[in-house]
């Protein structure tokens, strides 16, 4: 009877030890995953801050490039353009050309069916 109680106690103790060890291993694994995800989130946060600073810098550069004074001075200094003193308009008469049949109109109804199905006909 005493042997049976000892055996029962030792099996319960062994079971508790296995459960406790398994719980510690699982909690350690979760802690490792949490620290890995925390590092990943920190890296993403640093990237967002870096890209935000770069965006602000690019907006400042763009606003400097797109200002009318910069464009005018660039055109005048680099391209050698001057203000127009007199504007002239040239009227070009409309030229009527003969109706040319396009290759699309010659393909016929098959090309329309194939185009609806997502195929192309050459």
N, C-alpha and C positions, 0 to 999 in steps of 0.2 A: 504494500500500500504506500509506503514511504517512497519506494522507488518509482511508483507510478506518479506520485505527486511531483517528485523531482523531475521526472521526464516531461510531465505536462508543463511544469514551470519553465524548464529549459527550452521547450519548444515554443512557448509563448514569448520567452525572452528573445529567442532567436528570430521569431517572426517580427517582434517589435524592432529589433536591431536592423533587420532587412528593410522594413518599412521606413524607419528613421533614416537609414543610409540612402534609400531611394529618394526620399523627400529632400534631403540635403543636396543630392546630385541634381535633381530637377530644379531646385531653387538656384543652385549655382549656375546651371545652364541658362535659366531665365535672366539672372543678373548679368551674365556675359552678353546675352542678346540685347538687353536694355542698354548696356554701356556701348555696344556697337551701334545701335540705333541713335543713341545720344551723340556719338561722334559724327555720324552721317548727317544728322540734323544740324549740328554745329557747322559742318563743312558747307551745307546748303545755305545756312544763314550768312556765312562769310561771303559766299558767292553772290548772294542777293545784294549785300552791302556794296561789294566791289562793282557789280553791274549798275547799281543805282548811282554810284559816284561817277562811273564812266558815262552813264546816260546824261547826267547833269553837265558834265564837261562837253559832251558832244552837242547838247542843246545850245550851250554858250557859243561853241565854234560855229554851229549852223546859223544861229541868229546873227553872228558877225558876218558870215558869208552872204546871207540872204538880205542884208539891209540894202536899201536903194542907193545909199551913198557909196558903199563898197562896190556895188555893181557898176555904178556910173564911173567911179574912179578907175576901176579895172578896165572898162571899155575904152576910156579916154587914154589912159597911160599905156596899157599893154597892147591893146588892139588898134590904137590910133584912131578911134572913132570920134567924130565931132557931132555937134548938134546940127540938125537939118535946118537950113535957112528957108527953103521953099519946098513944099510938098507937091509932087506931081502925080497925077493919076493917069494911068494908061488903061483904056478900054479895049478889050480883046473881044472881037465878035465870036459868037458861038459857032463852032464848026460841027456840021452834021455829017456823021459818017454813016456808011451803009450798014444796015443791020447785019451783024455777023452772028451766025449761030454758034453758040458756045458748045463745047464738048459735053457739058452737063445735059443740055437739051437733047442731044443725040442718043444718050444712053437709054432713055425710055423708062418704062415702068419697072423693069427689073432692078435698076439701080435704086429706085425709091424703096422697093421691098427690102433689098439687101441693106440699105442704110438704116431702115427701121429695126432690122435684126442685129445691127452693129457691125456689119461687114462692109468692106469697101470694094468697089468695082473699078478696075482700071480700064 
